[in-house]
Amino acid sequence: MDLQKILHLIVLIVFVMIAFVAIAFVMKVAFSVLHLALVVAVILALYFGAEALFGKGRR
């Protein structure tokens, strides 16, 4: 194998590693955002549910 093929192989391996790290990072961020959105949705649902149940009694 000549030097250029080895160099191309190294560049390819590095690129694949960077891609995997980037994908893992994006997945982690997306999971965090999804988790946050889920928590907010649950809080809003509970709030509006309580408002619907107990709001009529107050008025």
PLY file of the C-alpha trace (Angstrom):
ply
format ascii 1.0
element vertex 59
property float x
property float y
property float z
element edge 58
property int vertex1
property int vertex2
end_header
0.00 0.00 0.00
1.30 3.43 -0.86
1.22 6.43 1.42
-1.80 8.10 -0.24
-4.06 5.06 0.35
-2.99 4.89 4.01
-3.64 8.62 4.36
-7.09 8.26 2.78
-7.87 5.39 5.16
-6.80 7.45 8.19
-8.89 10.43 7.03
-11.88 8.14 6.48
-11.53 6.58 9.97
-11.22 10.02 11.60
-14.24 11.29 9.64
-16.33 8.27 10.70
-15.31 8.76 14.35
-16.24 12.46 14.23
-19.56 11.56 12.59
-20.32 9.01 15.34
-19.47 11.51 18.09
-21.62 14.17 16.41
-24.55 11.75 16.06
-24.21 10.69 19.72
-24.13 14.35 20.80
-27.17 15.24 18.68
-29.07 12.24 20.05
-28.19 13.26 23.61
-29.32 16.86 23.02
-32.48 15.71 21.24
-33.24 13.32 24.13
-32.73 16.14 26.67
-35.00 18.48 24.68
-37.60 15.73 24.30
-37.44 14.99 28.05
-37.82 18.69 28.86
-40.75 19.03 26.45
-42.39 15.96 28.00
-42.02 17.40 31.53
-43.44 20.76 30.41
-46.34 19.01 28.65
-47.15 16.97 31.78
-47.02 20.08 34.00
-49.28 21.99 31.59
-51.69 19.04 31.36
-51.87 18.79 35.16
-52.35 22.55 35.48
-55.11 22.73 32.88
-56.69 19.56 34.30
-56.74 21.06 37.80
-58.04 24.34 36.37
-60.84 22.50 34.59
-61.74 20.49 37.71
-61.37 23.12 40.42
-61.78 26.29 38.36
-65.54 25.77 38.06
-65.91 25.43 41.83
-64.24 28.76 42.53
-66.33 30.82 40.12
0 1
1 2
2 3
3 4
4 5
5 6
6 7
7 8
8 9
9 10
10 11
11 12
12 13
13 14
14 15
15 16
16 17
17 18
18 19
19 20
20 21
21 22
22 23
23 24
24 25
25 26
26 27
27 28
28 29
29 30
30 31
31 32
32 33
33 34
34 35
35 36
36 37
37 38
38 39
39 40
40 41
41 42
42 43
43 44
44 45
45 46
46 47
47 48
48 49
49 50
50 51
51 52
52 53
53 54
54 55
55 56
56 57
57 58
